Amino acid sequence: MLLHTHLAFAFLIAIVSLKFLSPANQLLFALILLIGAAFPDIDHPKSRLGQMAWPLSVFFEHRGFFHSFFAIALFTALVFLVSGSMLYSIAFLLGYASHIFADALNYKGIMPFHPLSKLKLKGFMKTGAFYEHALFFVIVAVDIFLLLVF
């Protein structure tokens, strides 16, 4: 998936989460969730984060460790240690998990148990293809609808 699709989906998760979790600082909660949604692609040399942390793409394969359940747990724990906030850790977890879920829809798939297993969960979409663009517009429409309703 492309960054804008990940962010649109994460924004949908943020809107719903804000309604039920009611954090004191809603903007910070949503921002952390969006950062979590972008973070897994830090291992891709052409992603924005990957370009800023380019050595990672040398040592980690794309959709390997950073797209695993272990990475979700590790980085969520780090966010908790740094922030001391369970709520902000949940925001990061939700964003990260939304990215992993969305990439599981891609035909290249993800390896959720990497490095213990190379088992792949694969979907049907190709990054940047018609189905992804259609999904993006549907998600944005739902985002707008929920913003108006909530």
N, C-alpha and C positions, 0 to 999 in steps of 0.2 A: 504494500500500500504506500501511497505517497503521503508526505507529511500533512498536507491539508486534509486528507481523508482521516488520518489518525486524530488530528486536532478537532475536526468536526464531531467525530464519534466521542472523543473524550469530553468535549463540551456538552454533549448530550448527557453523558454520565454525570458531569458536574452539575447540570441543572437539576437532575433528579436527586442527586446526593445532597445538594444544598437544601432542598425541600425537606428531606428527612433527617439530616444530621444537624442542621442549623448552627454552623460554626459562627463564632463571634466575628471573625474576619472572613467574610465570604469571598472577597476578591483574592486574598492570599490562598485560601483553600482551593479555589478554581485554578489559580496560577500554578500551584504545586501539582495539581492533577494534570494539567496540560504539560508541565515539564516531565512528569512521569510517563505521559503518553509519547513524548518525543524521545525519551532516554534510550530505549532499547536499540535504536538505530545508530548508537554511538560506535558500533562496530562496522558500520558501512562507510567506506572511504568517500562516497559521494554525498552522504547526508550532511546536513549542516553541522550537527554535533560531531559526526565522524571526521569532518575536515578540521574541526577545532582540536580533536583528540586523535589525530591521524595515526600515532603508533599503535593504537588499539586494533585498528583494522589489519595490521601486520600480524598480530598475535592471536586474534580471535576471528573465526570465520563468521560471516554474516548469517544471522538466524541460527547461530549456535548457542553458546553459553548465555549471551545477553537476551536471548529469546526463550529462556528456560525458566521453570518454576524455581530453580535454585537461585537464579539471579533476582527474581522478584522478591524472594525472601531476604536475600542478602542486602539488597539496596533499600528495601523497606525498613529493615532493621537499622541500617546506617542513617536513614532519614530520622528514625525515632531517636537514635543516640545523639544526633546533632541537634534536633529540634526539641526533644523532650516532650513532644506532643503526639499522643495517640491519634488525634483527629487529623493532623497533617500527615502522619504516616499512612493513615487510611486513604487520604487523598492521593498520595503518591502511588500506593498499591493499586487503587482503582484505575488511575491513568496508565500505569505500567501494564496491568492486566488487560485493559481495553486494547492496547497496542498488540499484545500477544494474541488475543482473541481475533482481532482483525487480520493479522498476518497468517493465522491458521486458515483463513478463507482463501489465501493465495495458493496457486497450484504448486509453487515451490515448497510451501509448507514451513513448519517450524519443528524443532527438536525439543519438546518440552522437558525431557529428562537429561539433556546434554549436561555434563560430559559422561554420565553413566550409561546412556543409551543413545543410539543414532536413530531410534524410531521417529518417524516423521508423521505429523498430522498435516494432511494436505487438503486444500480446498479446490475451487474451480476458477478463481479469478486470476487475471494477469495484471501486474502492476501497471497502472496508467491506461489500461484498456477501457473499452466502453462500459463494461459492468462496474468497474470501480468508479468511473465518472458518474454513472447513473446512481450508484449507491451514495456517493458524496452528495448529490443534489437532493436525494430523499432524506438523508440525515440532516442536511441544512434546513430543509423544510420542516422536519420534526423539531429541530432546535428552535426555529422561529415560532412554531406553534406553541411549544412548551413555555417559551419566554412570555408569550402573550397570555397563556392560561395561568401560569404560576405568577 
